[in-house]
Amino acid sequence: MKSYFFLIALLVLFVIGCQPKKPEPVPVGDMNDYKDEGYGFSIKYPKNWQQLGNVGNAVFAKSQDVILRFQDFKSGEPGGMVGVSAIDLNGKSAQDIIQSSIDELKQGAQVEPTQQLTVAGKPASKIPYSIKVTTKNSIFAYEIFVQGDTAMYKLDFEGYGDQFEAHAAVFDAMLNSFTLPVIVAKKSDQWQPKSLSPYNSDYFTLQYPEDMNFATVKKGDKDFVMELRADRLDCSVHIDVFGAKKLTIDKVWEQNKKLYKAKGSGEGTIDGNKSYWVDYTSTKDISSRAYFTVKNDKVIRVTINWFVPQKDIYFTTFEKIVNSIKLK
């Protein structure tokens, strides 16, 4: 009886000894960065791997021999492989693209139910599948679809046989490193005013964009003169102060409005004080407006000049400066 159990034990040990040993888990280790020159997506891959694809269709593996094993199942070297491809939407919905891939996989693979997850901060779909390639081996894999701003991105993680499980940590690290392209808005050719800064004089205060520059201007017979210029020298805010000589704003306006070839005029207020304004043309493509008000027997005249094709930028900004004026 003892001999019988001894033989059974030997047989069990023999069977166990004949079973192929599972490969050790592949460590992640140091990784290289890959950024696609055409679509802008990026991903990290093991330093001892290679990028063997092309623009918009990156393929990562340890060697060409590893890729060869996935192609004819008998040659090459068993291993893991990762592909990242960009799929132009071309009017298709994300679901259309995903379903098309599922239908294609079903022609030769066992497809598992789709799973939902998050990749690069976006909702994504994971499709596990397997392909029987020999009587003893299968390719185990999963596709992941994540939508960017202009394209759908497909990440394909494949392992030949038990290499799929061995590469689990590598696959996870690569997936977690994947980033979608950042769409950078085209820089506008128009001047864009920056945040406001305060300005203080003996006659008023105001707020002006900090990227406007103070110009040197002659004072002449005026009590005070200052000028702010934008990126164009012909786009400016000019302010001068001179004596009202006991005249009211209405009288000041009557004396000065005839100096302008008015295209339009009106009445308003500056810091609660009655004011008048007049529009006129300076030169081609440059329009101007002059504001008049009186405070403490001083005339405060504000003249703004703007580039007509970009009135929405310059005129709007300069009017905000006028509206910010506080008289002393």
LINPEWO-V609846 format. One record per helix or strand of 3 or more residues. SS is the DSSP state (@ for helix, = for strand). FROM is the first residue (numbers start at 1). TO is the last residue. If there is no record, write none. Layout:
BEGIN
SS;FROM;TO
SS;FROM;TO
END
This chain:
BEGIN
@;2;18
=;31;35
=;42;46
=;57;61
@;64;72
=;80;88
@;94;105
=;110;119
=;122;132
=;138;147
=;151;160
@;163;166
@;168;177
=;196;200
=;204;209
=;224;229
=;236;243
@;249;259
=;264;270
=;273;283
=;286;295
=;298;307
@;308;323
END
